[in-house]
Amino acid sequence: MQATVRNASSAAELDDEAMEFANAVFDLARSGDFEALNVLLGNGLTPNLRNHRGDSLLMLAAYHGHLETVRVLLQHRADPDLRNANGQTPVAGAAFKGDLPMIKLLLAYGADIEGASPDGRTALMIAAMFDRTAIVQYLVGRGANLDATDTSGVGAADAAQRMGASNALALLQELKST
């Protein structure tokens, strides 16, 4: 009986240690410590590790604007389209944050430019909503669908108009007319 209790206790400690390690790894992604992550990835850490909210290391690094960390993760074959539990992609997160260099990097590694969330919202729609004209211009130039709509039938121009994003709206109208 005592051996069984001891083994159960060891398993619980291992679980706590594993959780502590995982939390530390996610903190590395959030803080942008690409050197430490590179060592861990080189030693076999899966690049697509996800936390309890479904956020991957790549999603966290991209959302927090850590370009070199994202590059390291992508070089270790992190999936640039891996969605979190809300169905959001790293490209959509970068569009929300207004991070054009991040979007360029993710697309260079094969991220889906459309990559719509479950409600059908694309990175272009998100960029338009927040008046991120440089991102709108770039995404359209790379082939983002100007006519895409979310599940409510709202497109990028509609989203820009609803949010009062006048510069993005004017740009989208101009792009659509050419």
C-alpha positions as CSV (number, residue, x, y, z in Angstrom):
1,M,0.0,0.0,0.0
2,Q,2.8,2.4,0.9
3,A,4.5,1.8,-2.5
4,T,1.3,2.7,-4.3
5,V,0.9,5.9,-2.4
6,R,4.6,6.8,-3.1
7,N,4.1,6.2,-6.9
8,A,1.0,8.3,-6.9
9,S,2.8,11.1,-5.1
10,S,5.7,10.9,-7.6
11,A,3.2,11.1,-10.5
12,A,1.6,14.2,-9.0
13,E,5.0,15.9,-8.5
14,L,5.9,15.1,-12.1
15,D,2.6,16.7,-13.3
16,D,3.3,19.8,-11.2
17,E,6.9,19.9,-12.6
18,A,5.6,19.5,-16.1
19,M,3.1,22.2,-15.7
20,E,5.7,24.5,-14.2
21,F,8.0,23.8,-17.2
22,A,5.2,24.4,-19.7
23,N,4.3,27.7,-18.1
24,A,8.0,28.7,-18.2
25,V,8.1,27.8,-21.9
26,F,5.0,29.9,-22.7
27,D,6.6,32.8,-20.7
28,L,9.6,32.5,-23.1
29,A,7.3,33.0,-26.1
30,R,5.5,35.9,-24.5
31,S,8.7,37.7,-23.5
32,G,10.4,36.9,-26.8
33,D,13.4,34.9,-25.5
34,F,14.1,33.3,-28.9
35,E,17.6,32.1,-27.9
36,A,16.2,29.9,-25.0
37,L,13.3,28.7,-27.2
38,N,15.8,27.8,-30.0
39,V,17.7,25.6,-27.6
40,L,14.6,23.9,-26.3
41,L,13.3,23.4,-29.9
42,G,16.6,22.0,-30.9
43,N,16.4,19.5,-28.0
44,G,13.0,18.2,-29.2
45,L,10.4,20.6,-27.8
46,T,7.3,20.6,-30.1
47,P,7.0,23.9,-31.8
48,N,3.2,23.6,-31.8
49,L,2.8,23.4,-28.0
50,R,-0.4,25.0,-26.9
51,N,-1.6,26.3,-23.5
52,H,-5.0,25.9,-21.8
53,R,-6.5,28.5,-24.1
54,G,-5.2,26.9,-27.2
55,D,-2.6,29.6,-27.8
56,S,0.5,28.2,-29.4
57,L,4.0,29.4,-28.8
58,L,3.8,31.1,-32.2
59,M,0.5,32.8,-31.4
60,L,1.8,34.2,-28.2
61,A,5.1,35.4,-29.7
62,A,3.3,36.9,-32.7
63,Y,0.7,38.6,-30.5
64,H,3.4,40.2,-28.3
65,G,5.4,41.4,-31.4
66,H,8.5,39.2,-31.1
67,L,9.6,38.9,-34.7
68,E,12.8,37.0,-34.0
69,T,11.0,34.5,-31.7
70,V,8.4,33.9,-34.4
71,R,11.1,33.4,-37.0
72,V,12.8,30.8,-34.8
73,L,9.5,29.0,-34.2
74,L,8.7,29.0,-37.9
75,Q,12.2,27.7,-38.7
76,H,11.5,24.8,-36.4
77,R,8.3,24.2,-38.3
78,A,5.7,25.8,-36.1
79,D,2.4,25.8,-37.9
80,P,1.7,29.5,-39.0
81,D,-2.1,28.7,-39.2
82,L,-2.5,26.9,-35.9
83,R,-5.6,28.5,-34.4
84,N,-6.3,29.1,-30.7
85,A,-9.4,27.9,-29.0
86,N,-11.3,31.0,-30.3
87,G,-10.3,30.0,-33.9
88,Q,-8.0,33.0,-34.3
89,T,-4.8,32.7,-36.3
90,P,-1.4,34.4,-35.7
91,V,-2.0,36.6,-38.9
92,A,-5.3,37.8,-37.5
93,G,-3.7,38.6,-34.2
94,A,-0.9,40.5,-36.0
95,A,-3.5,42.4,-38.0
96,F,-5.3,43.3,-34.7
97,K,-2.1,44.6,-33.2
98,G,-1.1,46.5,-36.4
99,D,2.1,44.5,-36.9
100,L,2.9,44.6,-40.6
101,P,6.4,43.1,-40.3
102,M,4.9,40.2,-38.4
103,I,2.3,39.6,-41.1
104,K,5.0,39.7,-43.8
105,L,7.0,37.1,-41.9
106,L,4.0,34.8,-41.3
107,L,2.9,35.0,-44.9
108,A,6.5,34.3,-46.0
109,Y,6.3,31.0,-44.1
110,G,3.0,30.0,-45.7
111,A,0.3,31.4,-43.5
112,D,-3.1,31.5,-45.1
113,I,-3.8,35.1,-46.1
114,E,-7.6,34.5,-45.7
115,G,-7.4,32.3,-42.6
116,A,-10.9,33.3,-41.4
117,S,-12.0,32.8,-37.8
118,P,-15.1,30.7,-37.1
119,D,-17.3,33.8,-37.6
120,G,-15.7,34.3,-41.1
121,R,-13.6,37.4,-40.1
122,T,-10.3,37.6,-42.0
123,A,-7.1,39.5,-41.3
124,L,-8.2,42.0,-44.0
125,M,-11.4,42.7,-42.2
126,I,-9.6,43.1,-38.8
127,A,-7.1,45.5,-40.4
128,A,-9.9,47.5,-42.0
129,M,-11.8,47.7,-38.7
130,F,-8.9,49.3,-36.9
131,D,-7.9,51.6,-39.8
132,R,-4.6,49.9,-40.4
133,T,-4.2,51.1,-44.0
134,A,-0.7,49.8,-44.5
135,I,-1.8,46.3,-43.6
136,V,-4.9,46.6,-45.8
137,Q,-2.8,47.7,-48.7
138,Y,-0.3,44.9,-48.2
139,L,-2.9,42.1,-47.7
140,V,-4.8,43.2,-50.8
141,G,-1.5,43.4,-52.7
142,R,-0.8,39.8,-51.7
143,G,-4.2,38.6,-52.9
144,A,-6.5,39.0,-49.9
145,N,-10.1,38.7,-51.1
146,L,-11.8,42.2,-51.1
147,D,-15.2,40.5,-51.5
148,A,-14.9,38.1,-48.6
149,T,-17.6,38.4,-45.9
150,D,-18.0,37.1,-42.4
151,T,-21.0,34.9,-41.4
152,S,-23.1,38.0,-41.0
153,G,-22.4,39.1,-44.5
154,V,-20.1,41.9,-43.4
155,G,-17.0,42.6,-45.6
156,A,-13.9,44.6,-45.0
157,A,-15.4,47.9,-46.2
158,D,-18.5,47.3,-44.1
159,A,-16.4,46.6,-41.1
160,A,-14.3,49.8,-41.6
161,Q,-17.4,51.8,-42.0
162,R,-19.0,50.4,-38.9
163,M,-15.9,51.2,-36.8
164,G,-15.4,54.7,-38.2
165,A,-12.2,53.7,-39.9
166,S,-12.4,56.3,-42.6
167,N,-8.9,55.9,-44.1
168,A,-9.3,52.1,-44.5
169,L,-12.8,52.6,-45.9
170,A,-11.5,55.1,-48.5
171,L,-8.6,52.8,-49.4
172,L,-10.9,49.8,-49.8
173,Q,-13.3,51.7,-52.0
174,E,-10.4,52.9,-54.2
175,L,-8.9,49.4,-54.4
176,K,-12.3,47.9,-55.3
177,S,-12.9,50.4,-58.1
178,T,-9.6,49.5,-59.8
